[in-house]
């Protein structure tokens, strides 16, 4: 029997009723986007519950604790297996797009007409710069760090319609070969906004490898010898750009546990004002990612009494797009530094963004690039 003819309507309906992967693959042609929709994603322990307001096939792009997910939803609901890492994950829906539904009785739907250019925008008008939604710093090679070698790598790569990086390769580097692999590994993990109508774009980025200044090295980790702010110990680990806001993950590159106090220009209700948070109020002490104390709980005194703390390896700063943030990092037992940092946060939090944070601090501050 000719296998090409074995596809009766009853079989198609049976596949659709089961909600199987096969049904999604047959029904949903997400290379043809015909409309937009709205979606809601919720964590249900061992799985994610995805719902849309459309019965047609829909593609939902979303982030769970900064990790990108894509679900193709049939008949308005789908489940995605998920191993829970946190009890209350941060879920952000990036987009919901209606795909061509091969089961629909209506004539095949076509792609919507392209949006015309704005008046005065000719063929030579500058295109919008493609910026990553998820990026992060490259891992510093241990041998180069030990030898105190610095340099850079220029990486060329393509971004496909799904926002994934493809074909990353080195076009220039200094010193040659020292940082190439680390730069390629970092760029390959970046993710850009998904746009089904967008052709693949080729980009070139320079990845700099710079060592901390004013710090000594012990066993490969930076350890400032003097008391006071340990700002040089704090580094960016990952950046999640959601358009309306940016989440920055900070890590501890030193061996000494730190309390971090950060202020950034806020979004939403805090737009145009400084929004501050600190690991002391969160009950966290920042340690290196390979520190054995990670996850350990303990009690310690604060300016308001004793409370429980947890050693953790990440501190998050939320800021407005295209803005900088400031921080003070103090060793957990440096009472003078901690007092200055608390006073600084109290003096800056809620103030207009025109206020210069440096004028409100007795201690030296650090600023993002």
GIDAQUI-V279754 format. One record per residue. N is the residue number from 1. PSI is psi in whole degrees, 0 to 359 (999 if undefined). OMEGA is omega in whole degrees, 0 to 359 (* if undefined). D_LAST is the distance of its C-alpha to the last C-alpha in whole Angstrom. Layout:
# GIDAQUI-V279754
n->{N;N}
psi->{PSI;PSI}
omega->{OMEGA;OMEGA}
d_last->{D_LAST;D_LAST}
This chain:
# GIDAQUI-V279754
n->{1;2;3;4;5;6;7;8;9;10;11;12;13;14;15;16;17;18;19;20;21;22;23;24;25;26;27;28;29;30;31;32;33;34;35;36;37;38;39;40;41;42;43;44;45;46;47;48;49;50;51;52;53;54;55;56;57;58;59;60;61;62;63;64;65;66;67;68;69;70;71;72;73;74;75;76;77;78;79;80;81;82;83;84;85;86;87;88;89;90;91;92;93;94;95;96;97;98;99;100;101;102;103;104;105;106;107;108;109;110;111;112;113;114;115;116;117;118;119;120;121;122;123;124;125;126;127;128;129;130;131;132;133;134;135;136;137;138;139;140;141;142;143;144;145;146;147;148;149;150;151;152;153;154;155;156;157;158;159;160;161;162;163;164;165;166;167;168;169;170;171;172;173;174;175;176;177;178;179;180;181;182;183;184;185;186;187;188;189;190;191;192;193;194;195;196;197;198;199;200;201;202;203;204;205;206;207;208;209;210;211;212;213;214;215;216;217;218;219;220;221;222;223;224;225;226;227;228;229;230;231;232;233;234;235;236;237;238;239;240;241;242;243;244;245;246;247;248;249;250;251;252;253;254;255;256;257;258;259;260;261;262;263;264;265;266;267;268;269;270;271;272;273;274;275;276;277;278;279;280;281;282;283;284;285;286;287;288;289;290;291;292;293;294;295;296;297;298;299;300;301;302;303;304;305;306;307;308;309;310;311;312;313;314;315;316;317;318;319;320;321;322;323;324;325;326;327;328;329;330;331;332;333;334;335;336;337;338;339;340;341;342;343;344;345;346;347;348;349;350;351;352;353;354;355;356;357;358;359;360;361;362;363;364;365;366;367;368;369}
psi->{143;114;333;340;355;79;57;160;326;322;320;316;323;318;317;324;329;338;26;168;322;320;318;318;321;316;322;115;88;8;346;101;125;346;173;164;181;150;157;133;128;146;132;40;266;358;165;134;116;126;142;168;12;143;339;168;139;144;125;121;129;166;138;111;41;351;134;140;151;128;136;117;129;132;31;2;143;161;141;119;139;129;107;130;334;157;329;78;150;115;126;121;121;312;157;121;136;127;161;130;111;349;346;141;338;162;155;135;150;164;145;153;148;144;127;154;152;154;133;355;101;185;336;6;145;134;157;133;132;117;142;145;329;121;177;168;152;151;129;122;134;320;318;323;319;324;1;41;135;165;201;164;130;122;128;139;167;146;119;182;338;357;6;152;134;149;34;131;157;132;336;149;155;121;151;129;347;316;5;308;319;320;316;317;320;311;324;340;353;152;138;166;140;129;101;332;353;132;159;137;141;128;158;128;143;126;114;144;101;139;156;145;150;27;147;166;134;112;31;355;143;132;94;141;330;160;176;187;137;45;328;349;342;131;155;140;314;149;124;110;108;14;295;343;163;128;128;125;126;144;166;118;6;174;340;132;143;150;128;133;120;146;136;161;128;174;172;233;340;12;134;8;161;130;121;146;163;153;337;314;330;347;29;148;127;124;169;157;336;13;133;341;352;128;350;136;147;164;141;158;147;186;344;10;189;147;169;135;160;133;125;166;16;145;132;138;127;128;165;153;147;35;164;170;159;155;160;129;127;142;145;340;9;89;324;315;318;320;317;319;319;316;322;314;318;327;339;322;128;353;156;148;348;344;131;115;333;333;353;9;137;336;161;136;160;150;145;163;999}
omega->{181;184;182;182;182;177;181;180;181;179;178;180;179;177;181;181;182;183;185;175;178;178;180;182;181;187;196;176;185;167;176;179;186;183;173;181;174;185;176;180;180;177;178;179;183;179;175;180;183;179;176;180;181;176;177;176;180;174;181;174;183;179;174;184;176;180;183;176;173;177;172;190;177;178;170;182;179;175;179;177;185;177;185;176;179;181;179;183;177;184;178;177;181;183;174;184;180;180;172;182;183;180;183;181;182;176;182;179;181;178;176;179;180;178;182;177;177;182;178;180;182;183;181;182;181;178;179;180;180;182;181;173;177;177;179;180;178;177;182;178;185;182;179;178;180;180;178;180;176;178;180;176;172;183;174;183;177;174;182;185;178;179;181;179;179;171;180;178;184;175;177;178;179;351;184;175;185;186;187;184;180;180;179;180;181;182;181;179;181;176;181;178;178;177;185;182;186;173;179;180;178;181;173;180;175;177;181;175;182;178;176;178;176;180;174;182;176;181;177;181;180;180;177;185;186;175;183;183;176;188;182;178;186;179;173;176;181;179;179;183;181;179;181;177;180;175;180;177;180;179;180;181;181;180;182;176;186;164;186;179;184;176;180;175;188;176;178;180;182;180;180;179;177;177;185;170;181;183;178;178;178;182;182;172;187;176;179;186;178;182;183;180;184;181;180;179;179;178;180;180;175;179;181;179;181;176;181;179;176;173;182;184;181;175;187;174;176;183;175;178;176;178;179;175;183;177;168;177;182;171;189;181;180;187;180;178;180;179;178;182;178;179;180;180;179;183;185;186;178;180;177;182;177;179;179;182;182;180;182;185;172;182;177;178;171;183;177;180;*}
d_last->{66;64;60;59;61;61;58;61;59;60;58;55;56;56;53;51;53;52;48;48;45;48;48;45;45;48;47;44;42;39;39;40;38;41;39;36;37;35;35;35;34;35;35;38;38;39;38;36;38;37;39;39;41;43;46;45;42;39;36;33;29;28;25;27;24;21;24;25;29;32;35;38;40;44;46;43;42;41;40;37;38;35;35;33;31;30;33;31;28;26;27;26;28;26;29;33;35;39;40;44;46;49;51;51;55;54;53;50;47;45;41;41;40;37;36;36;34;33;35;35;32;34;34;31;29;25;24;22;19;19;16;16;17;17;15;13;13;16;18;18;22;24;26;23;21;24;25;22;21;18;17;16;18;19;20;22;23;25;24;28;29;28;25;25;24;27;28;24;25;24;24;23;22;21;23;25;26;24;21;23;24;21;19;22;22;18;19;22;21;19;21;21;23;26;28;32;33;30;31;29;26;25;21;19;16;14;13;12;14;13;15;14;15;18;19;23;23;26;27;24;22;20;22;21;25;24;25;22;18;17;14;13;15;13;11;10;14;14;13;16;15;19;19;19;17;14;15;12;14;13;16;17;17;20;24;24;24;21;21;18;17;15;14;13;14;17;19;23;25;22;21;20;20;18;18;18;19;20;22;25;26;25;27;25;24;21;23;22;23;26;27;31;30;28;30;32;33;34;35;34;34;31;32;34;36;36;34;33;30;29;27;24;22;19;17;16;14;15;13;14;13;11;10;7;9;10;12;15;17;20;23;26;28;27;28;27;23;24;26;23;21;24;24;21;20;24;23;20;21;23;22;21;17;18;19;16;16;16;19;20;20;22;19;16;13;10;7;4;0}
